[in-house]
Each structure stands twice: as structure tokens, then as C-alpha cells.
Amino acid sequence: MEIEAKFRIDDPAAFTALAGLERAGDYTLAVAPHVEQQRNIYYDTADGRLRAAHYGLRIRSVGDRTVATLKGPNQGQGELHRRPEWELEATSPDPATWPEGPARRELQALIGAVPLVPLLEIHTARRHILAAHDGRTVAEISLDEGVLIAAGRREPFHELEIELLPAGEHTDLEALIAALGRHTRLAPEHRSKLERGLALL
């Protein structure tokens, strides 16, 4: 289960300030030295079976690594996004090429034997920040800037995500949101990047 909060950053200059923070409230922040360049391609059947079921299928390329991620319906509200998630290393969206397991079974149950086609692309430059408290690494903060590409249309974005890690609790998420909000205005983002990309189609 993925649990995260998403916010728009209306002032891109705030990214520089956030990336320079060493603390947020009671939490120490460790900023990754390099920005991660991602190319994300989302897939669906031609008749939109994944969209109809509120699922998303993404193939993400970062350097030489390629990861397939299947996400289920969002069960959160407002800026809080809570959804089932399956992830594995794969270069193809076709579940028949995946190893046997829950991700393959879930996707095959959704689409049957219907082929998948590319839907949209998202190019993201991501800065990773780990938040720790009392010896626990509780969350990963991502500073994302990039562009949504769909149907020949392009939409830039600047976004902050706070994802709980296994050692984190909901109170950690709330405390980090409050602490980071004291450094810049955080505008709740109710939609995922996929939903915003679909709006361009």
C-alpha cells in the first residue's frame, strides 16, 4: 500500500530553498546529491479498461533500470493519496512477459488478453530527500519538476510528494506537512500525474 501526500509548488524558486533544508521541524533531512531523470510511459487498453477501473500502469526508465508499476484506485482524500501498488523490474507492459506473482495476476484479471497501448508520457527530474526522526527513516520527500505529454499537448509541473516509508506513521506525515509548509506554500494536489495527463487527452 502506497501512502503519500502531494502538493503543487506554485513558486519554482521554492525548490532550491527546500532542497537546501537540513531540518524540517523535528526531522533531519538527507538530500540526495544527484537529480534523478525519469521517463515514464503509461499504458492502457484501447477501450480504456484500466481507466474504467481507476488503475494505472507505468513503465519507468531511470538510467539502465526499468520498472513496471501497477497502481490501484486512490482511497485517500484531498492531498492524501492511498492506493494499492505492485512493482517489479520489467521492460514490457505485457503481463504475459512478467514473472508469476500478484502484479501479473492483478493486471491479467483487469485486461484479460487485450493488448496494451501507450497512453501518455511524463518526464520528471526528481530530487530525493529522506526524513528521519529518533533513528527512524520515516518518509521520502520528492521534489519533482517536469512535463506531462499527451495527444501532442504538454503541461509543465512542479510538485512535492511525501511518501511514508515502512518505519513511518501517519503522525510523521502530518508533522512533515506542517513543517515544510512553514518554508513555502503547499497547494494540495488532489489528482495524480496520470489523472492530469489523462485530462490532456
C-alpha positions in Angstrom: 0.0 0.0 0.0 1.4 3.4 -1.1 0.6 6.3 1.3 1.7 9.8 0.2 0.7 13.4 0.2 1.0 15.5 -3.0 1.3 19.3 -3.3 1.8 21.8 -6.1 4.6 24.2 -5.7 3.5 27.4 -7.4 6.9 29.1 -6.9 9.6 27.0 -8.7 12.3 29.0 -6.8 11.0 27.3 -3.7 12.6 24.1 -4.9 16.0 25.5 -4.4 15.1 26.5 -0.8 13.5 23.1 0.0 16.5 21.2 -1.4 18.8 23.2 0.9 17.0 22.3 4.1 18.7 20.2 6.7 15.8 20.0 9.1 12.0 20.3 9.0 10.6 20.6 12.5 11.9 17.7 14.5 13.0 15.8 11.4 16.5 15.7 9.9 16.7 15.8 6.1 19.2 14.0 3.9 19.2 15.3 0.3 20.4 13.0 -2.5 23.4 14.5 -4.2 22.0 13.9 -7.7 18.8 14.6 -9.5 17.1 11.5 -10.9 15.9 11.8 -14.5 12.8 9.7 -15.2 10.9 8.8 -18.3 7.5 7.4 -17.5 5.2 5.8 -20.1 1.6 4.9 -19.1 -0.4 2.2 -20.8 -4.0 1.1 -21.2 -6.1 -1.0 -23.5 -7.6 0.8 -26.5 -11.0 0.6 -24.8 -9.7 2.0 -21.6 -10.1 -0.9 -19.2 -7.6 0.4 -16.7 -9.0 3.9 -16.6 -12.5 2.5 -16.1 -11.3 0.5 -13.1 -9.3 3.5 -11.8 -6.0 1.7 -12.2 -2.7 3.0 -13.7 0.1 1.1 -15.4 3.5 2.7 -15.7 6.9 1.7 -17.1 9.6 3.9 -15.6 13.1 4.2 -17.0 15.9 5.6 -14.9 19.3 5.1 -16.4 19.7 1.4 -17.2 16.9 0.3 -14.8 13.3 -0.2 -16.0 10.5 -0.8 -13.5 6.8 -1.6 -14.1 4.3 -0.3 -11.5 0.6 -1.1 -11.3 -1.4 1.2 -9.0 -5.0 0.6 -7.9 -7.8 3.1 -7.1 -7.0 6.0 -4.8 -8.6 5.5 -1.4 -7.4 8.8 0.1 -8.9 12.3 0.2 -7.5 15.7 -0.7 -3.7 15.8 -0.8 -3.5 12.3 0.8 -3.2 9.5 -1.8 -3.6 6.0 -0.5 -3.6 3.1 -3.0 -2.5 -0.5 -3.6 0.7 -0.8 -5.5 2.6 -3.6 -7.2 6.1 -3.1 -8.6 8.6 -5.3 -10.4 11.6 -4.9 -12.8 10.2 -5.3 -16.3 10.8 -3.7 -19.7 7.4 -4.6 -21.2 3.9 -3.7 -20.0 2.6 -7.1 -21.2 1.9 -9.1 -18.1 2.5 -12.3 -20.0 6.2 -11.4 -20.0 6.2 -10.8 -16.2 7.2 -13.5 -13.7 4.3 -15.2 -11.9 3.1 -13.2 -8.9 0.5 -10.7 -7.6 1.3 -8.0 -10.1 0.8 -10.3 -13.1 -2.4 -11.8 -11.7 -3.9 -8.4 -10.9 -3.2 -6.9 -14.4 -4.3 -10.0 -16.3 -7.6 -10.0 -14.3 -8.2 -6.4 -15.4 -7.4 -6.7 -19.1 -7.6 -10.4 -20.0 -5.8 -11.0 -23.3 -6.4 -7.5 -24.7 -3.2 -5.8 -25.7 -1.9 -2.6 -24.1 -1.0 0.6 -26.0 1.0 3.7 -24.9 -1.3 6.4 -23.5 0.9 9.3 -22.4 4.4 10.2 -21.2 5.7 12.0 -18.2 9.3 13.3 -18.0 10.4 14.1 -14.5 13.5 15.4 -12.8 13.3 14.2 -9.2 15.3 15.2 -6.1 15.1 12.6 -3.3 15.1 13.7 0.3 14.9 11.2 3.3 13.3 12.4 6.5 14.4 10.8 9.8 13.3 11.1 13.4 14.5 9.2 16.6 16.6 6.8 14.5 13.7 6.0 12.1 13.8 6.9 8.4 10.1 7.7 8.2 9.4 9.3 4.8 10.8 10.0 1.4 10.3 13.5 0.1 10.4 14.0 -3.7 10.8 17.4 -5.4 9.5 16.8 -8.9 9.6 19.1 -11.9 8.8 18.0 -15.4 6.3 17.9 -18.2 3.1 15.8 -19.0 2.9 14.9 -22.7 -0.4 13.6 -24.2 -2.1 13.9 -27.5 0.5 16.4 -28.7 -0.1 18.6 -25.7 2.4 19.5 -23.0 1.8 20.7 -19.4 4.7 21.5 -17.1 4.5 20.8 -13.4 6.3 21.5 -10.1 5.3 19.1 -7.3 6.3 17.9 -3.8 5.5 14.4 -2.7 5.9 13.0 0.8 5.7 9.2 0.9 5.6 7.2 4.1 8.2 4.5 4.5 7.6 1.3 6.5 9.0 2.9 9.7 6.8 6.0 9.3 3.4 6.7 10.8 0.6 9.0 9.8 1.6 11.4 12.6 5.0 11.7 10.9 3.3 12.6 7.6 1.2 15.3 9.3 4.2 16.7 11.1 6.3 16.9 7.9 3.5 18.6 6.0 3.2 21.2 8.7 7.0 21.7 9.0 7.5 22.0 5.2 4.5 24.3 4.9 6.3 26.8 7.1 9.0 27.2 4.4 6.8 27.5 1.3 3.2 27.5 0.4 2.0 23.9 -0.3 -1.1 23.7 -2.5 -2.8 20.3 -2.1 -2.8 18.3 -5.3 -5.9 16.1 -5.5 -5.0 14.4 -8.8 -2.2 12.1 -9.6 0.1 12.8 -12.5 -1.7 10.2 -14.5 -5.1 11.9 -13.9 -3.6 15.2 -15.0 -2.1 13.6 -18.1 -5.5 12.0 -19.0 -7.1 15.4 -18.8 -4.9 16.5 -21.7 -6.2 13.7 -24.0 
